[in-house]
Amino acid sequence: MPDVQGHRTPRRFATSEGPYPGTDMTRLMENGCFPRMRTKESKRDVIGLWGLAPAPDDWPRYRTVYCLAVPLDGRKMARRVVK
């Protein structure tokens, strides 16, 4: 779903049910976000992938992880970096 600027919303996925994953949350974010964020080959050296995960206090009501592509140099991105 595009936002008002024409960019796509971040990729997202729901983590598995059960107890809060604790230290495994990082692994869950990497395993979930990296395949979903198909970064363009030409942008892989300048883009970092990050995941925003629910906090332990929000678990299990909120289990969605949001995946974001972020420029490593901190500058604004003007073009798409994912396929």
C-alpha positions in Angstrom: 0.0 0.0 0.0 1.7 3.3 -1.1 1.9 6.2 1.4 1.3 9.8 0.4 4.8 10.2 -1.0 4.4 7.2 -3.3 6.8 5.0 -1.3 5.8 1.5 -0.3 5.1 0.7 3.3 7.8 -1.2 5.2 7.8 -5.0 4.8 6.4 -6.7 7.9 5.7 -10.2 9.3 4.2 -11.7 12.3 6.5 -13.7 14.6 5.4 -17.1 15.9 3.0 -17.5 18.9 4.3 -18.6 22.2 6.5 -16.9 24.9 8.5 -13.8 24.0 11.6 -15.0 22.1 14.0 -12.9 24.2 17.5 -13.0 22.7 16.2 -15.0 19.7 14.3 -11.8 18.5 17.4 -10.6 16.6 17.7 -14.0 14.8 13.9 -13.8 14.1 14.3 -10.3 12.6 17.2 -11.3 10.4 15.6 -14.5 9.2 12.3 -12.6 8.5 13.5 -9.3 7.2 16.5 -10.2 4.9 14.4 -12.4 2.5 11.6 -9.9 2.5 13.8 -6.9 1.7 15.1 -7.8 -1.7 17.7 -5.0 -1.9 18.8 -3.9 -5.3 22.3 -5.2 -6.1 23.6 -1.7 -6.8 22.5 -0.5 -3.3 23.7 -3.4 -1.1 26.9 -1.6 0.0 25.1 1.6 1.1 21.9 0.2 2.7 21.5 -1.4 6.1 18.5 -3.6 6.9 16.8 -3.1 10.3 13.8 -4.6 12.1 11.6 -3.0 14.6 10.3 -5.7 16.9 7.7 -5.6 19.7 8.9 -5.0 23.2 8.6 -7.7 25.9 5.9 -5.7 27.6 3.8 -5.6 24.4 4.0 -9.4 23.9 1.9 -11.4 22.9 -0.6 -8.7 21.9 1.7 -7.3 19.3 3.9 -9.8 17.4 4.6 -7.9 14.2 8.1 -7.0 13.1 8.6 -4.1 10.6 11.5 -4.4 8.3 13.2 -1.2 7.1 16.0 -0.3 4.6 18.1 2.5 6.0 21.0 4.4 4.3 24.2 3.7 6.2 25.5 7.3 5.7 22.4 8.8 7.3 21.3 10.7 4.1 17.8 10.7 2.8 17.0 8.2 0.1 15.5 9.6 -3.0 15.0 6.4 -5.0 13.8 2.8 -4.3 16.4 0.5 -2.9 14.3 -2.7 -2.9 13.1 -4.7 -5.9 
